[in-house]
Amino acid sequence: MFALSRLAGRPLQISLKCEPLLAEQLRAAHPSVRPGYHLNKRHWNTVVLDGTLSPQLVKDMIEDSYDLVVSRLPAARRRALGWRSKAP
């Protein structure tokens, strides 16, 4: 799982998996990025989608979360998903 949300919640919030150091940096830089709600706070952030974050930053956090999870799947599963590492 790389993301979860209560779609009926207002404001909309999404919890995303994140590297621990980056998670802390994002929380320090953005008040709408908080430790994961009811999740391992070291590895998860809950992002409040209240318009204070740029759409590109939200997209990047979602993509990073997906890549973090998929990168740890077996090679056959990664190939089946058509996933390619961003690493050189």
Backbone torsions as a table, in degrees:
resi	resn	phi	psi	omega
1	MET	NA	132.3	-179.8
2	PHE	-116.4	-13.7	-179.2
3	ALA	-156.4	149.1	171.4
4	LEU	-150.4	151.4	-176.6
5	SER	-154.4	149.9	169.6
6	ARG	-97.6	100.0	-170.4
7	LEU	-63.3	-24.8	179.9
8	ALA	-83.5	-9.1	-178.0
9	GLY	-69.0	145.9	176.6
10	ARG	-132.3	124.3	-3.3
11	PRO	-70.1	156.4	179.4
12	LEU	-61.4	137.5	177.0
13	GLN	-129.8	147.2	177.0
14	ILE	-133.4	133.1	176.7
15	SER	-98.9	131.2	-174.6
16	LEU	-129.9	140.5	175.7
17	LYS	-71.5	147.8	-174.8
18	CYS	-156.1	148.2	172.1
19	GLU	-60.9	138.1	-174.1
20	PRO	-53.9	-45.7	-178.4
21	LEU	-65.6	-44.3	178.2
22	LEU	-64.2	-38.4	178.6
23	ALA	-57.2	-45.6	179.1
24	GLU	-64.7	-41.5	179.9
25	GLN	-63.5	-42.3	179.3
26	LEU	-64.5	-40.2	178.4
27	ARG	-64.3	-40.0	-179.4
28	ALA	-68.0	-32.4	-175.4
29	ALA	-88.2	-22.6	-172.7
30	HIS	-136.0	115.0	179.1
31	PRO	-59.6	-24.6	-178.8
32	SER	-85.9	3.1	173.4
33	VAL	-108.7	117.6	-173.3
34	ARG	-125.3	163.0	174.7
35	PRO	-56.5	146.0	-176.6
36	GLY	-52.9	126.7	-179.6
37	TYR	-74.2	117.3	-178.5
38	HIS	58.7	31.5	179.2
39	LEU	-134.0	171.9	175.4
40	ASN	-64.2	108.3	-172.7
41	LYS	-67.5	-14.9	177.5
42	ARG	-75.7	-32.2	-172.6
43	HIS	-113.2	-3.6	-175.9
44	TRP	-131.6	140.5	170.7
45	ASN	-117.8	144.4	169.2
46	THR	-105.1	124.3	-175.5
47	VAL	-107.1	121.7	177.6
48	VAL	-87.1	118.8	-177.5
49	LEU	-90.9	75.7	-176.4
50	ASP	-107.9	11.0	178.5
51	GLY	91.6	-2.8	-178.0
52	THR	-85.2	-16.7	177.8
53	LEU	-102.2	145.2	178.3
54	SER	-68.2	147.4	176.4
55	PRO	-56.3	-35.8	-179.5
56	GLN	-65.9	-39.5	178.3
57	LEU	-64.4	-42.6	178.6
58	VAL	-62.9	-45.0	178.2
59	LYS	-59.9	-44.1	179.9
60	ASP	-62.6	-40.8	179.0
61	MET	-65.3	-39.1	177.8
62	ILE	-65.2	-46.1	179.3
63	GLU	-62.9	-41.9	178.6
64	ASP	-61.9	-40.9	179.1
65	SER	-63.1	-46.4	178.8
66	TYR	-59.8	-49.0	-179.1
67	ASP	-61.3	-38.9	179.6
68	LEU	-60.8	-43.8	-178.7
69	VAL	-73.3	-48.0	-176.4
70	VAL	-66.0	-33.7	-178.5
71	SER	-61.9	-21.0	-178.1
72	ARG	-96.6	1.0	176.6
73	LEU	-78.8	158.8	174.1
74	PRO	-58.8	151.5	-176.2
75	ALA	-54.6	-40.7	-179.3
76	ALA	-62.1	-39.1	178.9
77	ARG	-68.7	-39.7	178.1
78	ARG	-62.2	-44.5	178.8
79	ARG	-62.4	-42.7	-179.7
80	ALA	-60.7	-31.9	178.3
81	LEU	-83.0	-10.5	-178.5
82	GLY	74.2	22.6	-176.0
83	TRP	-82.7	138.5	175.8
84	ARG	-126.9	133.9	180.0
85	SER	-63.4	143.4	175.1
86	LYS	-82.2	-12.4	-178.2
87	ALA	-68.9	144.7	-179.6
88	PRO	-67.3	NA	NA
